[in-house]
């Protein structure tokens, strides 16, 4: 029986699963793909993730939740100047999405058959992300309703720009979406 993974090993394994789900989606990621990416045999994968691929997707979503919390939500609500907070968030998203070239693992998993726990996690992540962007929009002077709509619309534009890149290879829509967030700091 394989030994339990320490937190560092577990994070590394989940990071590798993240890449497979990001590249292939939930349905497209085979157990062989996940095994090869992690360096764990199929039986070891099931030892560490007894509910299989569904539990692996949940672990990836947990990693996504941590990223959105630390790189977006916590930054959005910090006491730093609005312009600096927005710059930090744009830089983090730009890095995560490789300037618009990487698909969104959260988006890919959210539209998949990942089970109720995974669906709940995806909902919570997008809600947290929307709240953070809406918080920035309110600080820029928007009403609560306009700020909420801006947050929802902006995230929809991020997701759409990533799909457009997958279809066309063009990163310009992603760049414009990031600029739209940066423009919030200009209104205040």
FIBAPA-411458 format. One record per residue: residue number from 1; residue in one letter; y, x, z of N, C-alpha, C in turn. Coordinates in Angstrom, 3 decimals, always signed. Each point is the difference from the previous one (the first is absolute). Last residue first. Example, Ala and Ser with C-alpha at 12.3 -4.5 7.8 and 13.67 -1.06 7.14 Angstrom:
# residues 2
REC  num  residu       n.v       n.u       n.w      ca.v      ca.u      ca.w       c.v       c.u       c.w
REC    2       s    -2.250   +12.850    +7.080    +1.190    +0.820    +0.060    +1.090    -0.770    +0.730
REC    1       a    -5.720    +0.290    -0.070    +1.190    -0.890    +0.000    +1.200    +0.900    +0.000
This chain:
# residues 188
REC  num  residu       n.v       n.u       n.w      ca.v      ca.u      ca.w       c.v       c.u       c.w
REC  188       x   +56.386   -11.639   -10.745    +0.499    +0.006    +1.389    +1.072    +1.027    +0.192
REC  187       x    -2.447    -0.666    -4.092    +0.731    -1.237    +0.274    +0.598    -0.009    +1.394
REC  186       x    -2.803    +3.531    -1.755    +1.318    +0.036    -0.645    +0.825    -1.231    +0.340
REC  185       x    -4.577    +0.636    +1.345    +0.889    +0.829    +0.818    +1.413    +0.048    -0.596
REC  184       x    -3.523    -2.237    -2.287    +0.369    -0.740    +1.218    +1.007    +0.781    +0.840
REC  183       x    -2.129    +1.811    -3.958    +1.281    -0.689    -0.194    +0.416    -0.827    +1.209
REC  182       x    -4.285    +2.165    -0.305    +1.075    +0.944    +0.347    +1.369    -0.649    -0.127
REC  181       x    -3.730    -2.434    -1.440    +0.005    +0.099    +1.458    +1.130    +0.929    +0.445
REC  180       x    -0.643    -0.405    -4.567    +0.468    -1.290    +0.524    +0.012    +0.009    +1.530
REC  179       x    -1.830    +3.690    -2.359    +1.476    -0.010    -0.024    +0.559    -1.296    +0.575
REC  178       x    -4.640    +0.384    -0.585    +0.420    +0.856    +1.110    +1.528    +0.051    +0.069
REC  177       x    -1.808    -2.282    -3.614    -0.294    -0.737    +1.238    +0.441    +0.824    +1.210
REC  176       x    +0.271    +2.000    -4.249    +1.041    -1.030    +0.172    -0.216    -0.796    +1.284
REC  175       x    -3.254    +3.197    -1.209    +1.249    +0.672    +0.370    +1.111    -1.017    +0.233
REC  174       x    -4.066    -1.587    -1.651    -0.142    +0.402    +1.401    +1.285    +0.670    +0.483
REC  173       x    -0.268    -1.129    -4.578    +0.140    -1.196    +0.851    -0.119    +0.333    +1.494
REC  172       x    -0.680    +3.585    -3.139    +1.397    -0.433    +0.145    +0.139    -1.282    +0.831
REC  171       x    -4.065    +2.516    -1.587    +0.382    -0.004    +1.420    +1.417    -0.510    +0.233
REC  170       x    -4.188    -0.515    -3.940    +1.443    +0.133    +0.229    +0.317    -0.118    +1.494
REC  169       x    -4.310    -0.653    -2.419    +0.276    +1.401    +0.306    +1.461    +0.274    +0.312
REC  168       x    -2.552    -4.287    -1.034    +0.865    +0.634    -1.002    +0.211    +1.496    +0.205
REC  167       x    -2.835    -3.008    +2.800    -0.131    -0.530    -1.357    +0.748    +0.822    -1.044
REC  166       x    +0.180    +1.067    +4.667    -1.415    +0.048    -0.387    -0.186    -0.443    -1.445
REC  165       x    +4.300    -0.367    +1.894    -0.351    +1.393    -0.268    -1.453    +0.106    -0.453
REC  164       x    +1.491    -4.221    +1.335    +0.584    +0.401    -1.280    -0.330    +1.450    -0.336
REC  163       x    -1.251    -1.580    +4.209    -0.850    -0.597    -1.042    +0.525    +0.385    -1.383
REC  162       x    +2.585    +1.244    +3.625    -1.226    +0.802    +0.009    -0.992    -0.520    -1.044
REC  161       x    +3.994    -2.369    +0.735    +0.306    +1.279    -0.660    -1.232    +0.894    -0.055
REC  160       x    -0.264    -4.137    +2.328    +0.078    -0.180    -1.451    +0.261    +1.297    -0.734
REC  159       x    +0.093    +0.000    +4.728    -1.364    -0.233    -0.490    -0.013    -0.141    -1.525
REC  158       x    +4.190    +0.372    +2.026    -0.751    +1.253    +0.173    -1.389    -0.167    -0.596
REC  157       x    +2.623    -3.845    +0.156    +0.428    +0.913    -1.067    -0.711    +1.353    +0.107
REC  156       x    -0.697    -3.144    +3.400    -0.627    -0.489    -1.238    +0.368    +0.906    -1.176
REC  155       x    +2.119    +0.845    +4.039    -1.400    +0.430    +0.063    -0.766    -0.489    -1.226
REC  154       x    +4.447    -1.410    +0.393    -0.038    +1.442    -0.193    -1.437    +0.506    +0.015
REC  153       x    +0.865    -4.561    +0.939    +0.200    +0.317    -1.414    -0.121    +1.497    -0.255
REC  152       x    -0.215    -1.519    +4.484    -1.152    -0.495    -0.776    +0.114    +0.408    -1.464
REC  151       x    +3.661    +1.046    +2.770    -1.199    +0.735    +0.412    -1.218    -0.397    -0.809
REC  150       x    +4.009    -2.428    -0.632    +0.113    +1.344    -0.562    -1.254    +0.804    +0.328
REC  149       x    +0.379    -4.214    +1.955    -0.312    -0.100    -1.422    +0.080    +1.363    -0.677
REC  148       x    +1.339    -0.215    +4.462    -1.444    -0.272    -0.094    -0.431    -0.061    -1.463
REC  147       x    +4.582    +0.384    +0.835    -0.681    +1.242    +0.363    -1.515    -0.165    -0.114
REC  146       x    +2.751    -3.778    -0.628    +0.122    +0.928    -1.143    -0.754    +1.299    +0.279
REC  145       x    +0.216    -3.125    +3.549    -0.784    -0.529    -1.120    +0.032    +0.954    -1.194
REC  144       x    +2.661    +1.103    +3.788    -1.429    +0.067    +0.312    -0.857    -0.459    -1.178
REC  143       x    +4.669    +1.911    -1.409    -0.404    -1.025    +0.966    -1.500    +0.145    +0.251
REC  142       x    +2.772    +4.379    -1.500    -0.593    -1.239    -0.519    -0.285    -0.977    +1.134
REC  141       x    +1.785    +4.647    +0.349    +0.930    -1.117    -0.059    -0.574    -1.294    -0.545
REC  140       x    -2.051    +4.404    +1.136    +0.937    +0.260    -1.098    +0.967    -1.162    -0.190
REC  139       x    -3.508    -0.183    +3.205    +0.980    +1.000    +0.422    +1.019    +0.290    -1.089
REC  138       x    -3.608    -2.828    -1.002    +0.916    -0.664    +0.937    +1.091    +0.969    +0.451
REC  137       x    -3.414    +1.770    -2.661    +0.879    -0.867    -0.799    +0.996    -0.746    +0.896
REC  136       x    -3.372    +2.620    +2.033    +0.983    +0.859    -0.674    +1.010    -0.844    -0.779
REC  135       x    -3.576    -2.290    +1.936    +0.862    +0.543    +1.061    +1.103    +0.881    -0.609
REC  134       x    -3.388    -1.595    -2.817    +0.961    -1.059    +0.316    +0.969    +0.467    +1.092
REC  133       x    -3.567    +2.819    -1.087    +0.982    -0.003    -1.088    +1.065    -1.070    +0.260
REC  132       x    -3.525    +0.171    +3.068    +0.766    +1.244    +0.064    +1.075    +0.034    -1.080
REC  131       x    -3.067    -3.621    +0.070    +0.928    -0.064    +1.132    +0.887    +1.241    +0.065
REC  130       x    -3.483    -0.061    -3.188    +1.066    -0.941    -0.361    +1.046    -0.075    +1.107
REC  129       x    -3.826    +2.502    +0.887    +0.794    +0.672    -1.031    +1.191    -0.877    -0.399
REC  128       x    -3.164    -1.829    +2.935    +0.748    +1.066    +0.673    +0.925    +0.707    -0.981
REC  127       x    -2.937    -3.199    -1.751    +1.007    -0.659    +0.842    +0.871    +1.040    +0.701
REC  126       x    -3.685    +1.496    -2.517    +1.081    -0.442    -0.878    +1.089    -0.719    +0.790
REC  125       x    -3.767    +1.363    +2.426    +0.684    +1.173    -0.552    +1.166    -0.432    -0.880
REC  124       x    -2.856    -3.336    +1.765    +0.834    +0.598    +1.050    +0.798    +1.194    -0.535
REC  123       x    -3.164    -2.057    -2.872    +1.116    -0.904    +0.265    +0.965    +0.617    +1.021
REC  122       x    -3.994    +2.282    -0.820    +0.898    +0.105    -1.162    +1.233    -0.880    +0.206
REC  121       x    -3.415    -0.322    +3.241    +0.703    +1.284    +0.071    +0.999    +0.149    -1.146
REC  120       x    -2.790    -3.730    -0.074    +0.957    -0.122    +1.099    +0.810    +1.289    +0.139
REC  119       x    -3.537    -0.033    -3.063    +1.092    -0.854    -0.490    +1.094    -0.125    +1.060
REC  118       x    -3.936    +2.252    +1.221    +0.794    +0.791    -0.936    +1.188    -0.784    -0.535
REC  117       x    -3.090    -2.243    +2.697    +0.703    +0.996    +0.815    +0.893    +0.867    -0.888
REC  116       x    -2.798    -3.279    -2.121    +1.116    -0.567    +0.765    +0.769    +1.021    +0.834
REC  115       x    -2.504    +1.582    -4.580    -0.369    -0.697    +1.217    +1.203    -0.433    +0.809
REC  114       x    -0.085    +2.106    -4.446    -0.199    +0.968    +1.081    -0.384    -0.655    +1.330
REC  113       x    +0.877    -0.793    -5.373    -0.860    -0.725    +0.946    -0.383    +0.930    +1.146
REC  112       x    +4.717    +0.537    -2.860    -1.449    +0.170    -0.118    -0.736    -0.852    +1.031
REC  111       x    +4.857    +0.909    -0.601    -0.455    -0.970    -0.999    -1.513    +0.065    -0.215
REC  110       x    +2.236    +2.945    +3.082    +0.458    -1.352    +0.352    -0.500    -1.062    -0.971
REC  109       x    -0.707    +4.744    -0.696    -0.924    -0.594    +0.962    +0.381    -1.439    +0.331
REC  108       x    +2.802    +2.455    -2.904    -1.332    -0.120    -0.611    -0.974    -0.683    +0.954
REC  107       x    +4.358    +0.991    +1.551    +0.011    -1.058    -1.001    -1.369    -0.219    -0.611
REC  106       x    +0.510    +3.584    +2.936    +0.175    -1.256    +0.742    -0.029    -1.187    -0.956
REC  105       x    -0.102    +4.368    -1.764    -1.296    -0.368    +0.563    +0.113    -1.321    +0.767
REC  104       x    +2.982    +1.714    -4.182    +0.117    -0.339    +1.419    -1.352    -0.455    +0.527
REC  103       x    +0.899    +3.650    -4.169    -0.082    -1.428    +0.312    +0.094    -0.219    +1.514
REC  102       x    +2.324    +4.210    -2.574    -1.186    -0.419    +0.751    -0.011    -1.513    +0.201
REC  101       x    +3.674    +2.223    -2.210    -1.226    +0.250    -0.776    -1.273    -0.470    +0.705
REC  100       x    +4.831    +0.107    +1.509    -0.380    -1.180    -0.785    -1.288    +0.156    -0.783
REC   99       x    +1.816    +3.427    +2.929    +1.120    -0.407    -0.867    -0.363    -1.147    -0.939
REC   98       x    -3.128    +1.288    +3.353    +0.178    +1.075    -0.983    +1.033    -0.401    -1.048
REC   97       x    -1.317    -2.442    +4.119    -0.290    -0.531    -1.331    +0.197    +1.028    -1.111
REC   96       x    +0.776    +1.187    +4.585    -1.241    -0.767    +0.019    -0.405    -0.442    -1.406
REC   95       x    +4.207    +2.139    +0.546    -1.122    +0.927    +0.175    -1.336    -0.741    -0.055
REC   94       x    +3.890    -2.558    -0.153    -0.064    +0.811    -1.214    -1.170    +0.979    +0.079
REC   93       x    +1.023    -2.513    +3.796    -0.654    -0.827    -1.019    -0.144    +0.757    -1.316
REC   92       x    +2.330    +2.143    +3.478    -1.390    -0.212    +0.415    -0.770    -0.812    -1.042
REC   91       x    +4.644    +0.670    -0.653    -0.735    +1.261    -0.160    -1.471    -0.171    +0.363
REC   90       x    +2.906    -3.651    +0.725    -0.185    +0.226    -1.438    -0.811    +1.274    -0.227
REC   89       x    +1.250    -0.878    +4.403    -1.006    -0.971    -0.456    -0.288    +0.197    -1.485
REC   88       x    +3.424    +2.601    +1.915    -1.309    +0.393    +0.545    -1.104    -0.930    -0.502
REC   87       x    +4.483    -1.049    -1.114    -0.439    +1.212    -0.702    -1.388    +0.438    +0.467
REC   86       x    +2.061    -3.550    +2.283    -0.454    -0.416    -1.332    -0.501    +1.204    -0.786
REC   85       x    +1.906    +0.869    +4.177    -1.260    -0.739    +0.150    -0.562    -0.398    -1.360
REC   84       x    +4.251    +1.975    +0.084    -1.041    +0.973    +0.298    -1.362    -0.680    +0.141
REC   83       x    +3.831    -2.741    -0.586    -0.241    +0.797    -1.209    -1.143    +0.998    +0.204
REC   82       x    +1.546    -2.574    +3.728    -0.726    -0.796    -0.993    -0.376    +0.825    -1.229
REC   81       x    +0.631    +2.514    +4.723    +0.853    -0.710    -0.958    -0.845    -0.676    -1.086
REC   80       x    -2.489    +0.633    +4.607    +0.649    +0.897    -0.961    +0.902    -0.809    -0.932
REC   79       x    -3.049    -1.574    +3.599    +1.453    +0.006    +0.212    +0.742    +0.915    -0.965
REC   78       x    -4.795    -2.805    -0.960    +0.508    +1.099    +0.824    +1.529    -0.087    +0.097
REC   77       x    -3.153    -2.836    -2.576    +0.579    -0.512    +1.234    +0.518    +1.100    +0.931
REC   76       x    -2.092    +0.902    -4.278    +0.985    -1.063    -0.275    +0.710    -0.444    +1.265
REC   75       x    -3.616    +3.078    +0.320    +1.198    +0.627    -0.558    +1.089    -1.052    -0.216
REC   74       x    -4.210    -1.493    +1.390    +0.659    +0.747    +1.085    +1.288    +0.651    -0.483
REC   73       x    -2.569    -2.312    -3.279    +0.504    -0.897    +1.048    +0.730    +0.752    +1.111
REC   72       x    -1.888    +2.694    -3.612    +0.909    -1.046    -0.461    +0.577    -0.793    +1.175
REC   71       x    -3.138    +3.670    +0.482    +0.892    +0.483    -1.064    +1.010    -1.041    -0.463
REC   70       x    -3.314    -0.922    +3.531    +0.729    +1.228    +0.336    +1.032    +0.395    -1.058
REC   69       x    -2.698    -3.993    -0.592    +0.646    -0.051    +1.312    +0.861    +1.240    +0.232
REC   68       x    -2.647    -0.236    -3.887    +1.128    -0.942    -0.086    +0.741    -0.048    +1.330
REC   67       x    -3.904    +2.642    -0.076    +1.033    +0.554    -0.873    +1.213    -0.920    -0.041
REC   66       x    -3.768    -1.535    +2.320    +0.636    +1.098    +0.724    +1.120    +0.614    -0.832
REC   65       x    -2.659    -3.251    -2.032    +0.852    -0.609    +1.026    +0.750    +1.078    +0.783
REC   64       x    -3.199    +1.397    -3.113    +1.182    -0.530    -0.668    +0.959    -0.628    +0.994
REC   63       x    -4.145    +1.406    +1.583    +0.794    +1.177    -0.334    +1.297    -0.427    -0.700
REC   62       x    -3.041    -3.348    +0.848    +0.563    +0.460    +1.280    +0.858    +1.235    -0.223
REC   61       x    -2.422    -1.594    -3.652    +1.147    -0.865    +0.293    +0.652    +0.386    +1.330
REC   60       x    -3.938    +2.194    -1.165    +1.068    +0.423    -0.912    +1.254    -0.841    +0.256
REC   59       x    -3.834    -1.225    +2.309    +0.472    +1.289    +0.520    +1.151    +0.530    -0.863
REC   58       x    -2.180    -3.892    -1.453    +0.800    -0.282    +1.193    +0.555    +1.289    +0.601
REC   57       x    -3.007    +0.373    -3.564    +1.290    -0.520    -0.472    +0.914    -0.316    +1.185
REC   56       x    -4.372    +1.255    +0.979    +0.717    +1.153    -0.541    +1.387    -0.434    -0.485
REC   55       x    -2.949    -3.319    +1.410    +0.538    +0.730    +1.152    +0.758    +1.251    -0.449
REC   54       x    -2.188    -2.481    -3.318    +1.031    -0.851    +0.617    +0.655    +0.719    +1.177
REC   53       x    -3.739    +1.969    -2.174    +1.251    +0.158    -0.748    +1.135    -0.828    +0.609
REC   52       x    -3.953    +0.431    +3.355    +0.079    +0.464    -1.375    +1.406    +0.077    -0.565
REC   51       x    -1.738    -1.038    +4.544    +0.204    -1.174    -0.861    +0.288    +0.406    -1.441
REC   50       x    -0.673    +3.373    +3.400    -1.188    -0.865    -0.051    +0.150    -1.247    -0.876
REC   49       x    +2.108    +4.927    +0.375    +0.598    -1.283    -0.403    -1.135    -1.008    -0.168
REC   48       x    -1.135    +4.299    +1.431    +1.392    +0.009    +0.461    +0.748    -1.297    -0.314
REC   47       x    -4.511    +0.506    -1.390    -0.002    +0.300    +1.430    +1.430    -0.088    +0.554
REC   46       x    -0.682    -0.445    -4.622    -0.338    -1.229    +0.731    -0.075    +0.244    +1.502
REC   45       x    +0.768    +3.733    -2.735    +1.123    -0.927    -0.150    -0.270    -1.279    +0.788
REC   44       x    -3.462    +3.075    -0.265    +1.045    +0.451    +0.933    +1.225    -0.903    -0.087
REC   43       x    -3.503    -0.745    -3.044    -0.426    -0.397    +1.350    +1.034    +0.440    +1.041
REC   42       x    +0.722    +1.273    -4.496    +0.156    -1.450    +0.179    -0.401    -0.435    +1.403
REC   41       x    +1.752    +4.957    -0.434    -1.046    -0.775    -0.661    +0.203    -1.479    +0.292
REC   40       x    +4.142    +3.452    -0.076    -1.013    -0.587    +0.885    -1.038    -0.726    -0.835
REC   39       x    +4.120    +2.055    -1.588    -0.985    +1.036    +0.290    -1.068    -0.477    +0.965
REC   38       x    +3.928    -2.345    -2.115    +0.016    +0.372    +1.419    -0.923    +1.160    +0.326
REC   37       x    +0.319    -1.800    -4.464    +1.360    +0.359    +0.430    +0.033    +0.499    +1.440
REC   36       x    -4.102    -1.665    -1.854    +0.394    +1.259    -0.630    +1.372    +0.460    +0.509
REC   35       x    -1.534    -4.205    +1.431    -0.838    +1.060    +0.552    +0.421    +1.359    -0.557
REC   34       x    +2.001    -3.817    -1.786    +0.480    +0.195    +1.368    -0.765    +1.137    +0.677
REC   33       x    -1.388    -1.360    -4.308    +1.346    +0.589    -0.070    +0.500    +0.358    +1.397
REC   32       x    -4.056    -2.333    -0.280    -0.183    +1.372    -0.480    +1.350    +0.715    -0.086
REC   31       x    -0.035    -4.543    +1.011    -0.433    +0.759    +1.170    -0.218    +1.467    -0.390
REC   30       x    +3.493    -2.608    -2.975    -1.419    -0.131    +0.328    -0.312    +0.815    +1.248
REC   29       x    +4.554    -2.379    -2.177    -0.483    +1.137    +0.798    -1.461    -0.232    +0.374
REC   28       x    +2.681    -3.262    -2.360    -0.375    +1.113    -0.855    -0.547    +1.210    +0.736
REC   27       x    +1.669    -4.001    +2.208    -1.173    -0.346    -0.795    -0.490    +1.172    -0.841
REC   26       x    +3.961    +0.611    +2.534    -1.137    -0.318    +0.878    -1.262    -0.246    -0.813
REC   25       x    +3.687    +3.272    -2.099    +0.015    -1.336    +0.577    -1.247    -0.229    +0.831
REC   24       x    +1.363    +4.163    -2.323    -0.986    -0.897    -0.605    +0.080    -1.449    +0.474
REC   23       x    +3.039    +3.698    +1.443    -0.303    +0.262    -1.413    -0.868    -1.081    -0.649
REC   22       x    +1.112    -0.232    +4.641    +1.257    +0.038    -0.742    -0.282    +0.140    -1.496
REC   21       x    -3.593    +0.308    +2.994    +0.461    -1.389    -0.120    +1.312    -0.082    -0.786
REC   20       x    -1.648    +4.314    +0.877    -0.957    -0.722    -0.851    +0.450    -1.439    -0.196
REC   19       x    +2.518    +2.674    +2.946    +0.178    +0.431    -1.387    -0.948    -0.751    -0.935
REC   18       x    -0.425    -0.737    +4.661    +1.285    -0.502    -0.476    +0.172    +0.314    -1.487
REC   17       x    -3.572    +1.923    +2.362    -0.292    -1.385    -0.404    +1.244    -0.635    -0.601
REC   16       x    +0.540    +4.197    +1.853    -0.781    +0.104    -1.246    -0.380    -1.384    -0.521
REC   15       x    +2.186    +0.263    +4.148    +0.905    +0.468    -1.048    -0.709    +0.119    -1.343
REC   14       x    -2.550    -0.952    +3.805    +0.754    -1.184    -0.415    +1.002    +0.375    -1.091
REC   13       x    -2.385    +3.531    +1.919    -0.927    -0.870    -0.747    +0.755    -1.225    -0.521
REC   12       x    +2.373    +2.854    +2.842    -0.256    +0.667    -1.282    -0.913    -0.856    -0.877
REC   11       x    +0.825    -1.431    +4.403    +1.213    -0.146    -0.814    -0.191    +0.633    -1.372
REC   10       x    -3.455    +0.575    +3.120    +0.072    -1.407    -0.418    +1.216    -0.218    -0.906
REC    9       x    -0.496    +4.204    +2.034    -1.002    -0.198    -1.059    +0.062    -1.422    -0.548
REC    8       x    +2.729    +0.951    +3.682    +0.470    +0.759    -1.163    -0.963    -0.181    -1.182
REC    7       x    -1.162    -1.932    +4.240    +1.123    -0.681    -0.661    +0.505    +0.713    -1.258
REC    6       x    -5.089    +0.756    +1.141    +1.169    +0.105    +0.865    +1.181    -0.608    -0.767
REC    5       x    -5.171    -1.564    -0.665    +1.113    +0.763    -0.562    +1.116    +0.116    +1.032
REC    4       x    -5.457    -0.455    +0.960    +1.243    -0.770    -0.136    +1.099    +0.923    -0.533
REC    3       x    -5.048    +1.178    -1.302    +0.873    -0.001    +1.178    +1.243    -0.838    -0.278
REC    2       x    -4.803    -0.943    -2.454    +1.204    +0.822    -0.066    +0.836    -0.126    +1.273
REC    1       x    -5.439    -0.455    -0.314    +1.180    -0.846    +0.000    +1.243    +0.891    +0.000
